[in-house]
């Protein structure tokens, strides 16, 4: 039978994990907008979200575990997490802006326009032309894999600051198995919520396709970069 204190800790861990993830749009918005902009498909989008979420949670658990082993107090650990949070926020902002600029240049090159051609017999015809397709090469997307790894690094830098007090409580009672259990439950709840919110965002994007907003589809990459930068500003 579970100890009442442990039950309370686990319930709190689940509640905080869900709330922390849902409120923090940076936990799922980058995957939705990037997945849509790069035509990843839901499966790949969830795989990237899982990888980043695992790194996000594991880095905080490791930092908290090392800090507790070295005898750091909650204030010092919280400061370290806040510092990592600042790095993560600025990393998202920079990543989003760079991606937006890169996408904007590619999307502008891909805008379809018309050329008129006159023939000897006096007839004139028009045809559409796309510079991006006309000059495309096999290596047109050199950053295809870099995008996923850049996001992974950003999420590893990102903190789960609400986890620190949850770990301190059982550690103060020298219940290390409790601390591990709390960390595991918190991690699973966080990752599950990230994936659920990513699916919700993905399905919501399907609805937007049937609205006038679909006219912005050619600039999906630029808008994705702006959205990622905005999510970084939201947590700054």
C-alpha positions, 0 to 999 in steps of 0.5 A: 500500500502506498504511503500517504506522503508518497501518494501526495507527491505523485499526485502533485507531480502529475498535476504540475507536469500536465499544467507546466506543459500545457501552459508552456506552449514551447513544449509543443508549438515548435513541433506542430509548426515545424512538422507542418512547414516541413511536411514531416507527417504526424509520425515523424513529428511525434518522434521528434517531440518524443526525442526532445521531451526525453532530453528535456526531462532527463537533463533536469533529472540528472541536474537535480540528482547531481545537485542533491548528491552534492548537497545543493539546496533548493535555492541553488538548484532553482537558480541553476534551472532558471539560468538554463531556462534563460539559455533555452528561451534565447536559443528558441528565439534565435533558432526561430528567427534564423529559421524564419529568415532562411525559410523566407528566402527559400519561399520567396524564390519559390513564388510562382509567377508567369512568363509571356512568350510571343511566337513568329505567327503572332500568338502569345502564350503564358506559362507559370515559372518557379525559380526554386524548382527550376534551379533545384538540386539534390541537396536543396535541403542541407539542414533537413536533419539539423533542424531536429537536432537543433531543437533537441539541444534547445530542449536539453537546455530547457529546464523543468523547474517545477521538478526541483521542489518535488525532488527536494521533499523526498530527498530531505527525508532520505527516501531516495527511491521516492525521489526516483519514483517522483522523477519518473512519474513526472517525466512520463506525465510531461512527455505524455502531455507534450505528445497529446498537445502536439496531436491536438495542435496538429489536428487543429492545423487541419481545421485551419486548412479549410479557412481563409488562413490557407492562403498563407500556406506558401509561407509556412516555414517563415510563419513557423520560425516566427511562432517558435521565436514567439514561444521563446519570448513567451518563456523569457 
